[in-house]
Structure formats: structure tokens, C-alpha cells
């Protein structure tokens, strides 16, 4: 895309192409027939609509460990603590932002029918159950794309799991890019309550930068929407759902990082004083689809993204200093699932 994305208008267009509410159908990406398939460590499964994701805790000695969704899933399922955990992934075929570091080919985000197929949540759960029981993962990850463009996907999946006596036996995980209010606009009160109270469910919402400039650089969205991310996170937290945060720290600007990070953590703590301890920085790298995408840009633009990946190291060091200054060592060592963050 070129220029700044009109997020609200683009979201509405994508939603119209990505869900058939009356038929309870969603446009699901056919991963196995896409460019993304070359990046998979295991072949696509579930008739090409699924993939296995290997979540790992460690991302190098220079980066904070990532316990998501390993710790919430392990706690919910009664598993012992491990440094890796696999999930069965399905992707919806729509997203309203174009994060340059996204590992999904942009064509799979455009809600065009030839990149996927219309499936119900029940169909996806049945595809999951058709996988060999011995190797079937106990976590389902609904991602994208952008699941919150079609918020019905999560409660529909919960209903499908319950109907098959899997509620609480399979951990359900979904992500949210904090760009719209569709959770409240399109879900009934009963659906919202189901999402908030369903056993063995967790959601992670991603802050796409630590100031308005890095946010706009990362998403191609209007920088004023950075503030909306905090408002939406607060509203999600107020539902009582088990909620966590991601943040991407890539920025082309290497100056003023410490001050910007202090303000970012201030804004997290304005939502809840412990939110920084339930927020995990994501380490961005160029591989597979991302590497190919960067190579297609003019050299000057590619250099900007390479610089952003270098600057994220300075940003995460600033992040670490903020947490050390604001929280005791005991609280920082607490498992992310045990960090208290009840809605105010």
C-alpha cells in the first residue's frame, strides 16, 4: 500500500469481505498454497488451512524471554513448565495494517477469495480433530491476518469446542492489533461474556510501537491511532478476560528513545500499574517472507527498516531499565500468569 492507511474505512471494507455472519463463515487463509508455506518448519496441515507454530521462550541473551502463550497455556492445561510449546494455528485472510515485519504475505491479508476459503469455526475444529491424536497439539491459536476484524471467530470457536466436549481441554489463544472497537460493536452481550469467562482462553493485544512515530512507521497507519491502542486495551481489560500485551520496538529514530520509553511505560501503568509486567517485547528479524519483502523495496527504504531492527536493541534496553526502576526484583521474577492485573 502507499500513503497512510485510512484504518476505519479499510477495516469496514475488509470485514465486509472476510465474514458472512448469517452463514457463520469466515474467510480462512489457505496457508499450504501460499508463499508462507516455504517458511514453515512442518508442512501445512488441516487440508492446507492450518500450520503448527513452535512458540519458544528464549530469543537470545540480549532479549527478554517470551513466556507467551507458553505459560498461560501450560497453567490452564496443567502442563509442566517448558521452554517451548506448539500450537495448531489458523489464520483469517484479512488485516487492516501493513506492518513491514509481518511474516504473512500481504496478499493473504487482502481478504480476496482466491487466497482462502469460506469455513465455519466448526469446520476448523473438525479439521483439528482429524489430525492424528498422538501428534495433535492441545492449543489452538487464532491469528491472521487480524482476528478482531471478525470478532465472532473467537466465540464461534468456543461454542464449537464446547459442543465437542473440548471446553477447558484445549487452550484457545488469539491476538488483537488494537485497531478497532469491533468486539463491542458486533458481539452480543452474551458473546462478550462467553469470551471473558471461557476456561482456558487467553488473548494478547499488540502495541505496534512505543510512540506515535514508531507506531506509524511500523503499521502505515495514522500516528494519532497510537493513543487508541491504549483506550482499546483498557476496554478489553475491563471485560475480565485473561489479557496480555506485546510491543514491537522497531523505530528508525535512534534519538530520544529513553524519554519515549518512559512515557510509553507511564501510559501502560495508567491502564494498570502492573501492565508492563504482562507485556512482552517482540524481537523483529528479517527472514523468509519478510526478507523477500525488504529486498523488493528501494535500497533507501530497506536501509530504514534495517536501521529500525538495530534500534530495537537500544529500545529494549531502555524498556529493561524502566522495569528495573519501577518494579522489585521479586515482582519482575513472578510468572506472567501470576502478575495481578484485575480491572479497576
N, C-alpha and C positions, 0 to 999 in steps of 0.2 A: 504494500500500500504506500501511497505517497501523501505527505502532509499529515496534519493532526487528525486523528480519528474522532468523528462525532460519536462518542460512545453510546449515548442513549438511542440515537436513531439507528445506529448499526446493530445494537443489541436487539431492538424490536424487529428489524429485518431478519436477523439470524434466527431468532426464536420462531418466527413465522415459518421458517424453512426447516426447523430442527425438531419440532414436536407436533404430533397430531393428538390433541388432548382427548377428544371423544373416542378415538381408537386406542388410546393409551400406548401409542407408538412413539419411538424416538429414533432419530437418525444416528445410527451407530457406525463408527468408522470401521472399515474392513482393513485391519492392520496388515494382515498377511499379504494383501495385494498392493501394498503401498511402499514407498521409498523407505519408510521407517523400518520395514521388516529386516533390512540389511543390518540394522543396529542391534537387533535382538540377540541375546545370548542363547535363548532357546527358541525354536520355531513358534510362530503364532499358533494358537490353539483355538478351541471353541469355534470350529468352522471358519477360522481366519479372523474372527471378531475379537479374540482375546489374546493376551500375552501374559507371560509371567514376569513380574518385576522383582528384582532382588534388592530389598532395602538393606543398607549397610550402615552401621553406626559410625565407623571411622572414615574420615576423609583427609587423612594426613595429619602430621603432628602440628601443622601450622593452622589448623582449623578446628573449631569446636565440634564435639561429637554430636551426631544427629540421632536422637532416640525415637524419632517419629517415622512411621507409626509403630515401631517395634515394641516400645514399652506399653502404650495403651492396648495394643492387640494382645500382647503376652499376658498382661494383667487380666484382661477380660476373659481370655480363654484358659487361664490357669496354667500357662506355659512357663517354663523356667526362663530366666533372663539369658538372652543370646545377643551376639553382635550382628546377626543377620536374620532376616525373616522374609519369606517370599509371599507374594500376593497374586491372586488372579485379577488381572486388570481388564476393564472395558473402557473405551473412550467414546464420548459423544463427538459428533463431527462438526462442532461449531465453537468459535471463540471470538470475542469482540475486540481483543487486543492482539498486537503482533509483537510479542516480546522476542527480541532478536536472539535470545539464548534458548528459545523453546526447542525441545528435541523432537517435536512433532512437525512434519512438513506443513507449511502454511496452507497447502491445498486441502489438507484434512481438517482445516478449521473454517472452511468457507461454506459449510452446510450445502454442499452440492451432492445430489443423489448418487452420482456415479462413483463416489468415494466410499460409500457405505450402503446400508440397507435399513429399512424400517423394521424395527424389532420392539417387542414389548419387554418390560422388565422381567416378566415371567419367562419369556424366551431365553433371556440371558442367564437366568438362574438355572433353567433346564439345561442349557449348553454347559454350564459349570458342572452340573451334576452328572453329565455324560462323560466327563473326564474320569480316568481311572481313579478309583477311591484311594489307592495306595499312594498316588502322587498328587492328589487333589489338595490344593492349598486351603487353609482354614480362614483366609482373609480375602475378601472381595474389595477391590479398590475401584471406585467410580471416579474417573478423571476425564481429561479431554485433550483438546477441547476445553470446555468450560461447563461443568455440570450445573452451575447456578443460572445459566440461561434457560435451563429446563428443570426447575427445582422439583417438579413432580417425580423425577427419576429416583430420588432417594426414598421418599415414602412408598412409591410403587414397588421398589426393590424390597423394602422392609415387609410390605404386605406379601410379596411373593415368597420371601424367606419364611414368614410365619405360616403361610399356607402349606409349606413343605416341612413344617416342624423343625426349622433351622434357626428360629429366632434365638439369639444368645449363644448359638453353637458355632456360628460363622461370624467373624468380626467384619463389620462393614465400615469402610473408610471412604471419605470423599473430600475433595478440595474445592476451594472457593476463591475467586480472584478479587473479591470485594469491589465489584464494579456496579452492582445494581441492587434494587430492593425487591427482586422477583420472588424471594422467599415469602414475603408478606403480601405481595401483590397477587400472586397466582395460587398460593396454597390456602386451603381452608384452615380454619382454626384447628380442626381435628387432625389434619395432616401436619400442621406445625407442632402440635402436641406429640404426635407419633414420633417425629424426628427428634424432639427434645428428650423423650423418655425411653426410646428404644434401647434395649440392652445390647451391649457390645457394638456400639456405634461411636465413631469419633469423626470430627471434622477439623481440617486445617485450613486456615484462611491466610492468604499470602499478601504481605505488604511488598509492593513492587519497587521499592526504593526506600531511602531513608530521608529524603527531602523531595520537594516538588520537582527539582531539576533532574535528579536521578530517576524518579518515577516516570517523568515524561520521556526521558531518554530510553528507558527500558521498555515502555509499553507503546509508544507513539500516541498516547492519549494526552488530553489537555492537562497541564500541570495542576490546575485547580482541583482535579479529581483525586489528588493525593489526600486531601482532607476528608473526602467522602469515605475513604478506606477506614479511617478511624471511627467514623459515625456508624458505618455498617458493622464493623467488628463489635462495637458496643451493643448494638441491637441484637446481634446473634448471641452474644454472651448473656443478655437478659433473658433469653429463652430457657436457659439452664442446660443446654446441650453441652457435651464434653468437647471443649473447643481449645484449639492450639493455634499458634502462629508460625508462619515462615516469613523471612525477609530476604530479599536479594539486595546485595550491597554494591553491585556494579555501578560505577559512575565515571564519566570521562573527566571529571573535575577533581584534581588531586589536592586542591587547597580548601581550607575551611572544614575538613572532614570532622575534626574533633568537636567543633561547635555544633555542626549539623547533627552529629550523632547524639550529643547531649540533648538537643531539642527533640529528636526522634524518641529517645527513651522517656523523656518527660511526657510526651503525648501518649505513649503506651501506658505509663503509670497513671495518667489522667483517666484512663479506662478502668484499670485495676492496678494497684501497686505491685502485684506480683506478675503481671502480664509479661514483662521481659524474660522471666524465668520459664515461661511456657511458650517462648518464641525462639525459633532456631534459624540462624543464618544459613542460607543455602549457598554452597560453593559452585560457582558457574565455571564451566570449562567448554572448550570448543572441540567437539568430536562428532563423528557421524554426520547427521543432518545439519547440525549447527556449523561444523567445519565447512561443509559444502556451501551452505548459505553465505557464510562470511567470504568465502573465496569468490562468490559471484558478484560481490559489491565492488565499487571503485576502491582503489587502494587507500585513498584518504579516509573513506568510511570504515574500511576494515581496520585500519590503524586505530581509529577511535574506539572500536569495540575491544581490540587487543589492549589498549590503554586502560579501558574500564575493568578488564579482568585483572590487570596489575593493581589497580587502585582498590579493588575489593579487599586485598590483603591489608592495606592500611585501614580500610573501613572496619574490618573485623577486629583488628587490634584496638581501634577506638571503641568498638562495641564491648570487647572484653574489659577494657578499663572502666567503662560505665557500670557494668555489672559488679565488678570488684569494689567499686566505690559505693554502690547502693545496697548491696546485699552481703550478709555474713557468709563466711565460707561454708558453714553448715547448711544454710538455705540453698546456696549455689550447688551443693552436692546432693540435694534432695532429688529423688526421681521426679521427672517431669509430671508424671501422673499423680504425684502426691503434693505438688505445689498447689496450695489452696487458691482458688480463683472463683469464688461464688459471686453471682451477680449482685450488684449493690441494690 
